[in-house]
């Protein structure tokens, strides 16, 4: 579709009569979703997984942006792929409207309507410095519990002018991540209207699925991921200040040093493949070559690793050989033999003769990365996706006293800790199957 160039800032059209169905995926709204649609002001939604908070936020944004001319909405998250879900949903809803509302062809980060309103979809990174200068009417921080306080302090002033005009709203949504941070504080801030929504009360989620989840995961994880409760027992594994201290804007890699590739293979269900390269020189470490790709067929992932190996000649390639990664690991071993190290983080590792256990556990690999970072000997090439992935890694101690490490967007973090493990354990000769 071609759009005629027209200055809709000076001559906005009235889109207030535009009709967008008040439904989500052809389903009627839950009562709490109807309340959110109707409320005008600062809001915070804390919920379990898959209850429909992102979908209702997209609907609320679509309805608001056609109702009010000339407003600016910013959607953010720690990484661009997260923010894109709500943004893409908004564009779909606007395309379903009973009139053409777009002033120009929407892009991956920006949409302008004929009433002069604008929507931005941007990652915040560690400080949100890249998006300074915007003046906003509404800010939607998705997965707000994982957005650090520095970002909140950077974006909040962008709403000040609009607040004097009756808007300047924050619409925060997230699953919880412990009793800390600005998102948690929203639930004691009288300026915010808050909702807490449990997945147990969602009619679209099977009770059988919830029972199975409860059997597999810990009490604390069930409370967080299903019930949407803030839990004292959960903390971030990699503190934000530590992550920031390790990241470098213009990392210079060493021209000659051993290189190690960490790989996390996408699971079924829409995850991503992740690749991270570590190099070691005189007991110091640099991280670069950070990349996440959409899940592809095993042969495509195999070709990607072969391409990286041809370019870098790795000393070791460390890959998760559980589940989908098992078949890929077999193919790689046939080609590269002992260069391939299969590490299943969920289990203890075995030597090649399958007789002797090596005490390599998930907590070993993660603790190794944490220790090296705390010693100030790890430099990481700046990457928003890896920053966000490390920020979302949480830990808890189970009722049995065991350490459990988990995360919402762990794929790049998994590749990162594997690459560092290989760089630190240069004599590693395990074949884990």
C-alpha positions as CSV (number, residue, x, y, z in Angstrom):
1,X,0.0,0.0,0.0
2,X,1.3,3.4,-0.9
3,X,0.8,6.3,1.4
4,X,0.5,9.9,0.3
5,X,2.9,12.3,2.1
6,X,1.0,14.7,4.2
7,X,1.8,16.7,7.3
8,X,-0.6,15.1,9.8
9,X,1.1,17.0,12.7
10,X,-0.4,20.3,11.3
11,X,-3.5,18.7,9.8
12,X,-4.4,15.7,11.9
13,X,-7.5,13.6,11.1
14,X,-10.1,12.7,13.7
15,X,-9.8,9.0,14.3
16,X,-11.9,8.9,17.5
17,X,-14.8,7.2,15.8
18,X,-12.5,4.4,14.6
19,X,-13.8,1.0,15.8
20,X,-11.4,-1.6,17.2
21,X,-13.1,-4.7,18.6
22,X,-12.8,-5.0,22.4
23,X,-11.6,-8.6,22.3
24,X,-8.4,-10.6,22.4
25,X,-7.9,-13.4,19.8
26,X,-11.7,-13.4,19.3
27,X,-12.3,-14.0,23.0
28,X,-14.2,-11.6,25.3
29,X,-12.2,-9.8,27.9
30,X,-11.8,-10.9,31.5
31,X,-13.2,-8.6,34.1
32,X,-9.7,-7.4,35.1
33,X,-8.9,-6.7,31.5
34,X,-12.0,-4.6,31.1
35,X,-11.0,-2.6,34.2
36,X,-7.5,-1.9,32.6
37,X,-9.1,-0.8,29.3
38,X,-11.3,1.7,31.1
39,X,-8.8,3.1,33.6
40,X,-6.8,6.3,32.7
41,X,-3.7,6.9,34.8
42,X,-0.6,5.1,35.9
43,X,-1.1,1.4,36.2
44,X,1.0,-1.6,37.1
45,X,0.1,-5.3,36.3
46,X,1.9,-8.1,38.1
47,X,0.8,-11.6,37.0
48,X,1.6,-15.2,36.3
49,X,2.5,-16.3,32.9
50,X,0.1,-16.4,29.9
51,X,-2.8,-14.6,31.5
52,X,-3.2,-12.0,28.8
53,X,-1.5,-9.0,30.2
54,X,0.6,-8.2,27.1
55,X,-2.5,-8.7,24.9
56,X,-4.7,-6.4,26.9
57,X,-1.9,-3.7,27.1
58,X,-1.7,-3.8,23.3
59,X,-5.4,-3.4,23.0
60,X,-5.4,-0.5,25.5
61,X,-2.6,1.2,23.6
62,X,-4.4,0.8,20.2
63,X,-7.6,2.2,21.6
64,X,-5.9,5.1,23.3
65,X,-3.7,6.1,20.3
66,X,-6.8,6.5,18.0
67,X,-8.8,8.3,20.7
68,X,-6.3,11.0,21.5
69,X,-4.6,12.9,18.6
70,X,-0.9,13.8,18.7
71,X,0.1,11.5,21.6
72,X,3.4,9.7,21.8
73,X,3.7,6.2,23.2
74,X,7.0,4.5,23.9
75,X,7.1,0.7,24.4
76,X,10.3,-0.7,25.9
77,X,11.9,-3.7,27.5
78,X,15.4,-4.8,28.3
79,X,15.7,-6.2,24.7
80,X,14.1,-5.2,21.5
81,X,12.6,-8.6,20.8
82,X,10.5,-8.4,24.0
83,X,9.2,-5.0,23.3
84,X,8.3,-6.0,19.8
85,X,5.6,-8.4,20.9
86,X,3.3,-5.6,22.2
87,X,4.2,-3.3,19.4
88,X,3.5,-5.9,16.7
89,X,0.2,-6.7,18.4
90,X,-0.8,-3.0,18.3
91,X,-0.1,-2.8,14.6
92,X,-2.2,-5.9,14.0
93,X,-5.1,-4.3,15.9
94,X,-4.8,-1.0,14.1
95,X,-4.9,-2.9,10.8
96,X,-8.1,-4.5,11.9
97,X,-9.7,-1.1,12.5
98,X,-12.7,-0.1,10.2
99,X,-10.7,2.7,8.6
100,X,-7.1,3.3,7.4
101,X,-5.3,4.9,10.3
102,X,-1.7,4.8,9.2
103,X,0.0,8.0,8.0
104,X,2.9,6.0,6.6
105,X,4.1,2.4,6.3
106,X,4.9,1.2,9.9
107,X,8.5,0.2,10.5
108,X,10.0,-2.2,13.1
109,X,10.4,0.6,15.5
110,X,8.1,3.4,14.6
111,X,4.4,3.9,13.6
112,X,2.7,7.2,12.8
113,X,-1.1,7.6,12.5
114,X,-3.2,10.1,10.6
115,X,-4.2,11.8,13.8
116,X,-0.6,12.7,14.4
117,X,0.0,10.1,17.1
118,X,3.2,8.1,17.2
119,X,4.3,4.8,18.7
120,X,8.0,4.0,19.3
121,X,9.3,0.5,20.1
122,X,12.8,0.6,21.5
123,X,15.2,-1.4,23.7
124,X,16.5,0.4,26.8
125,X,19.8,-1.4,27.3
126,X,21.4,-0.6,30.6
127,X,20.8,3.2,30.8
128,X,18.3,4.1,28.1
129,X,20.8,6.8,26.9
130,X,20.0,5.9,23.3
131,X,16.4,7.2,23.6
132,X,17.1,10.4,25.5
133,X,15.4,13.5,24.0
134,X,11.9,12.0,23.4
135,X,8.9,13.8,25.0
136,X,6.3,11.1,25.8
137,X,2.6,10.9,26.8
138,X,2.7,7.2,27.7
139,X,5.5,4.8,28.6
140,X,4.9,1.0,28.5
141,X,7.7,-0.9,30.1
142,X,7.2,-4.6,29.4
143,X,8.8,-7.1,31.8
144,X,9.2,-4.0,34.0
145,X,10.6,-6.0,36.9
146,X,13.7,-6.7,34.9
147,X,14.3,-3.1,33.9
148,X,16.9,-1.5,36.2
149,X,16.3,1.6,38.2
150,X,18.7,3.7,36.0
151,X,16.4,3.2,33.0
152,X,13.4,4.3,35.1
153,X,15.2,7.5,36.2
154,X,16.1,8.2,32.5
155,X,12.7,7.8,31.0
156,X,10.4,9.2,33.7
157,X,11.4,12.8,33.0
158,X,10.3,12.4,29.4
159,X,6.7,12.3,30.8
160,X,6.9,15.5,32.9
161,X,5.5,17.9,30.3
162,X,2.6,15.6,29.4
163,X,1.7,15.2,33.1
164,X,0.9,18.9,33.2
165,X,-1.6,18.2,30.5
166,X,-3.3,15.3,32.3
167,X,-1.4,12.4,30.8
168,X,2.3,11.4,31.2
169,X,1.2,7.9,32.2
170,X,3.2,4.8,33.0
171,X,1.7,1.4,32.1
172,X,4.0,-1.1,33.6
173,X,3.5,-4.9,33.3
174,X,5.6,-7.9,34.3
175,X,5.9,-11.1,36.0
176,X,7.5,-10.5,39.4
177,X,11.3,-10.8,40.1
178,X,11.6,-10.5,43.9
179,X,10.7,-7.8,46.3
180,X,13.0,-5.1,45.0
181,X,13.2,-2.5,42.2
182,X,11.0,0.3,40.9
183,X,8.3,-2.1,39.5
184,X,7.9,-3.6,43.0
185,X,7.6,-0.1,44.5
186,X,4.7,0.7,42.1
187,X,2.5,-1.6,44.3
188,X,3.0,0.7,47.3
189,X,2.8,3.9,45.3
190,X,-0.6,5.5,45.7
191,X,-0.3,7.1,42.2
192,X,-0.5,3.7,40.6
193,X,-3.6,1.6,40.1
194,X,-2.4,-2.0,40.4
195,X,-3.6,-5.4,39.4
196,X,-2.2,-8.8,40.6
197,X,-3.4,-11.7,38.4
198,X,-2.9,-15.4,39.0
199,X,-2.6,-17.9,36.2
200,X,-4.8,-20.2,38.3
201,X,-7.7,-17.8,37.7
202,X,-7.3,-17.7,33.9
203,X,-10.0,-19.7,32.1
204,X,-7.7,-20.3,29.1
205,X,-5.0,-22.2,31.1
206,X,-5.6,-25.9,31.9
207,X,-5.5,-26.8,35.5
208,X,-3.7,-30.0,34.5
209,X,-0.9,-28.0,33.0
210,X,-0.6,-26.0,36.2
211,X,-0.5,-29.2,38.3
212,X,2.3,-30.6,36.1
213,X,4.2,-27.4,36.4
214,X,3.9,-27.5,40.2
215,X,5.3,-31.0,40.3
216,X,8.4,-30.1,38.2
217,X,9.3,-26.7,39.6
218,X,9.9,-25.4,43.0
219,X,7.4,-23.8,45.4
220,X,9.0,-20.3,44.8
221,X,9.0,-20.7,41.0
222,X,5.4,-21.7,41.1
223,X,4.5,-18.7,43.2
224,X,6.3,-16.3,40.9
225,X,5.5,-17.8,37.5
226,X,2.0,-19.0,38.1
227,X,0.6,-17.0,41.0
228,X,2.4,-13.8,40.1
229,X,3.6,-13.2,43.7
230,X,6.6,-11.2,44.8
231,X,8.9,-13.6,46.6
232,X,11.6,-12.7,49.2
233,X,13.6,-15.8,48.3
234,X,14.3,-14.8,44.7
235,X,17.3,-12.7,43.8
236,X,19.2,-11.8,40.7
237,X,22.3,-14.0,40.0
238,X,24.2,-11.3,38.2
239,X,23.7,-7.9,39.9
240,X,23.1,-5.0,37.4
241,X,26.1,-3.0,38.8
242,X,28.4,-6.0,38.1
243,X,27.0,-6.5,34.5
244,X,27.5,-2.8,33.8
245,X,31.1,-2.9,35.1
246,X,32.0,-5.7,32.6
247,X,30.4,-4.3,29.5
248,X,32.6,-2.2,27.1
249,X,31.3,0.0,24.3
250,X,34.3,-0.5,22.0
251,X,35.9,-3.8,23.0
252,X,39.2,-4.5,21.3
253,X,39.8,-8.3,21.0
254,X,43.2,-9.9,21.2
255,X,44.6,-10.7,17.7
256,X,46.1,-14.0,18.9
257,X,44.5,-16.0,21.7
258,X,42.6,-19.2,22.2
259,X,38.9,-18.9,21.4
260,X,35.9,-20.8,22.8
261,X,32.4,-20.9,21.5
262,X,29.4,-21.3,23.8
263,X,26.2,-22.5,22.1
264,X,22.6,-22.7,23.4
265,X,20.3,-24.6,21.1
266,X,16.8,-23.4,20.8
267,X,14.2,-25.6,22.4
268,X,10.8,-26.4,20.7
269,X,8.4,-23.6,21.3
270,X,9.9,-20.5,19.8
271,X,13.2,-20.0,21.7
272,X,16.3,-18.7,20.0
273,X,19.7,-20.2,19.2
274,X,22.5,-18.3,21.0
275,X,26.2,-18.1,20.2
276,X,28.9,-16.4,22.3
277,X,32.7,-16.4,21.8
278,X,35.2,-16.1,24.7
279,X,38.9,-15.6,24.4
280,X,41.6,-16.0,27.1
281,X,44.9,-14.3,27.4
282,X,47.1,-14.4,30.6
283,X,44.1,-15.3,32.8
284,X,41.9,-12.5,31.4
285,X,38.8,-12.9,29.3
286,X,37.0,-11.1,26.5
287,X,33.5,-11.8,25.3
288,X,32.5,-11.0,21.7
289,X,30.7,-12.5,18.7
290,X,27.4,-12.3,20.6
291,X,24.5,-13.4,18.5
292,X,20.9,-14.8,18.9
293,X,19.1,-16.2,15.9
294,X,15.6,-17.5,15.5
295,X,15.2,-21.3,15.9
296,X,16.1,-23.1,12.7
297,X,16.4,-26.7,11.5
298,X,19.3,-28.6,13.0
299,X,21.2,-28.6,9.7
300,X,21.0,-24.8,9.6
301,X,22.3,-24.5,13.1
302,X,25.1,-27.0,12.1
303,X,26.0,-24.8,9.2
304,X,26.2,-21.7,11.4
305,X,28.6,-23.4,13.8
306,X,30.7,-24.7,10.9
307,X,30.9,-21.2,9.6
308,X,32.0,-19.8,12.9
309,X,34.6,-22.6,13.4
310,X,36.0,-21.9,9.9
311,X,36.4,-18.2,10.8
312,X,37.8,-18.5,14.4
313,X,39.3,-22.0,14.7
314,X,38.0,-22.6,18.3
315,X,39.9,-24.5,20.9
316,X,36.6,-25.9,22.2
317,X,32.9,-25.6,21.3
318,X,30.7,-26.1,24.3
319,X,27.1,-26.9,23.5
320,X,24.0,-28.0,25.4
321,X,23.5,-31.6,24.4
322,X,20.1,-32.1,26.1
323,X,16.9,-32.5,24.0
324,X,17.1,-30.9,20.6
325,X,20.8,-30.2,21.1
326,X,21.6,-34.0,21.4
327,X,21.3,-34.7,17.7
328,X,23.3,-31.6,16.7
329,X,26.0,-32.5,19.1
330,X,26.3,-36.0,17.5
331,X,26.8,-34.4,14.1
332,X,29.4,-32.0,15.4
333,X,31.4,-34.7,17.1
334,X,31.5,-36.7,13.9
335,X,33.1,-33.6,12.2
336,X,35.3,-32.1,15.0
337,X,35.8,-35.0,17.5
338,X,37.2,-33.9,20.8
339,X,36.8,-30.2,20.0
340,X,33.1,-30.6,20.9
341,X,32.1,-30.5,24.5
342,X,28.5,-31.4,25.3
343,X,27.3,-30.0,28.6
344,X,23.9,-30.7,29.9
345,X,23.4,-28.1,32.6
346,X,20.6,-30.1,34.2
347,X,22.7,-33.1,35.0
348,X,26.2,-34.2,36.2
349,X,28.7,-34.7,33.4
350,X,30.4,-37.9,32.4
351,X,33.8,-38.6,30.9
352,X,34.0,-40.2,27.5
353,X,34.2,-43.7,28.8
354,X,31.0,-43.1,30.8
355,X,32.5,-44.5,34.0
356,X,33.6,-41.5,36.0
357,X,31.4,-38.6,37.0
358,X,32.8,-35.1,36.8
359,X,31.1,-32.7,39.2
360,X,30.0,-30.1,36.6
361,X,26.7,-28.7,37.5
362,X,24.7,-25.7,36.3
363,X,25.7,-23.8,39.5
364,X,29.3,-24.6,38.8
365,X,29.2,-23.1,35.3
366,X,27.2,-20.0,36.4
367,X,29.3,-19.5,39.6
368,X,32.5,-19.7,37.5
369,X,31.2,-16.8,35.3
370,X,30.1,-14.8,38.3
371,X,33.5,-15.3,40.1
372,X,35.5,-14.1,37.0
373,X,33.2,-11.1,36.6
374,X,33.6,-10.1,40.2
375,X,37.4,-10.4,39.9
376,X,37.3,-7.7,37.2
377,X,39.0,-9.9,34.5
378,X,36.0,-10.2,32.1
379,X,35.3,-7.6,29.4
380,X,32.1,-8.0,27.4
381,X,31.5,-6.4,24.0
382,X,28.3,-4.3,24.6
383,X,25.2,-6.1,23.5
384,X,21.6,-5.2,24.6
385,X,20.4,-8.8,24.2
386,X,23.1,-10.3,26.4
387,X,22.8,-7.5,28.9
388,X,19.1,-8.3,29.2
389,X,19.6,-12.0,29.3
390,X,22.1,-11.8,32.2
391,X,19.8,-9.4,34.0
392,X,16.9,-11.9,34.0
393,X,18.8,-14.8,35.5
394,X,17.5,-15.4,39.0
395,X,18.3,-17.8,41.8
396,X,16.7,-19.3,44.8
397,X,17.4,-21.9,47.5
398,X,14.8,-24.7,47.4
399,X,13.2,-26.2,50.5
400,X,15.9,-28.8,50.4
401,X,18.6,-26.2,50.5
402,X,19.7,-26.6,46.9
403,X,20.6,-23.7,44.7
404,X,18.3,-23.3,41.6
405,X,19.2,-21.0,38.8
406,X,16.7,-20.0,36.2
407,X,15.7,-17.2,33.9
408,X,13.1,-16.0,31.5
409,X,15.5,-15.1,28.6
410,X,18.4,-17.3,29.4
411,X,19.5,-18.4,26.0
412,X,22.4,-15.9,25.6
413,X,23.3,-16.2,29.3
414,X,23.6,-20.0,28.8
415,X,25.9,-19.6,25.8
416,X,27.9,-16.9,27.8
417,X,28.6,-19.1,30.8
418,X,29.5,-22.1,28.6
419,X,32.0,-20.0,26.6
420,X,33.6,-18.7,29.8
421,X,33.7,-22.2,31.3
422,X,35.7,-23.4,28.3
423,X,38.1,-20.5,28.4
424,X,38.7,-21.0,32.2
425,X,39.0,-24.8,31.9
426,X,41.4,-25.0,29.0
427,X,42.2,-28.6,29.6
428,X,38.5,-29.6,29.4
429,X,38.2,-33.0,27.7
430,X,34.7,-34.1,28.6
431,X,32.2,-35.6,26.2
432,X,28.9,-35.4,27.9
433,X,26.2,-37.7,26.6
